[in-house]
Amino acid sequence: MNSNSDPIDPYSNLPKGLNDENLWKAMIQRIDEIDTIRRSIRDQIKLSRVNEQTQNIPIDPQWLCQTQQKSATLARERIALHEEMKTIRTRIKRARRERNGRPVESLAIEFMLIAQQKLPINIFNDIRNEAAVNIACFKQ
């Protein structure tokens, strides 16, 4: 089993050759599988502890250690999948925008042009200046 320092490959339990949208779906499915397995592990451990207390059936320490390690490894895989999904989601969004023939910033630019035409100049300038300050504060 992996030690806690070994990196987890989020693609190791996924089908190969998927496009981003199908990869996203496969990742969601894998996370669901991980959650189901980890719930089952927790239930097995709880049952073993109940049996230990009520029926004096000792828990095998090696089994407990292996089971907890398996759960921890699955949790790390789930985190790795979730982190990778952020990248996949960005690529999916970019591809959709490109398919629609719009650059990423076109909505913001179009909004600014319409606002400039429809709002009184002092209100438009106040909004633009406040937005510029917010952006400058965010970048620091």
Residue pairs with C-beta under 8 A, 6 or more apart in sequence:
1 66
1 69
1 70
1 73
2 8
2 73
2 76
4 72
4 76
7 80
8 73
8 76
8 77
8 79
8 80
9 80
10 27
10 77
10 80
10 81
10 83
10 84
11 84
12 77
13 30
13 77
14 23
14 26
14 27
14 30
15 26
18 26
20 88
20 91
20 92
20 95
21 92
23 88
24 85
24 88
24 89
24 92
27 81
27 84
27 85
27 88
30 77
30 81
31 78
31 81
31 82
34 74
34 75
34 77
34 78
34 81
35 78
37 74
38 71
38 74
38 75
41 67
41 68
41 70
41 71
41 74
42 71
44 67
45 64
45 67
45 68
48 57
48 59
48 64
49 59
51 57
52 58
52 59
94 104
97 103
97 104
112 128
115 124
115 127
116 124
119 127
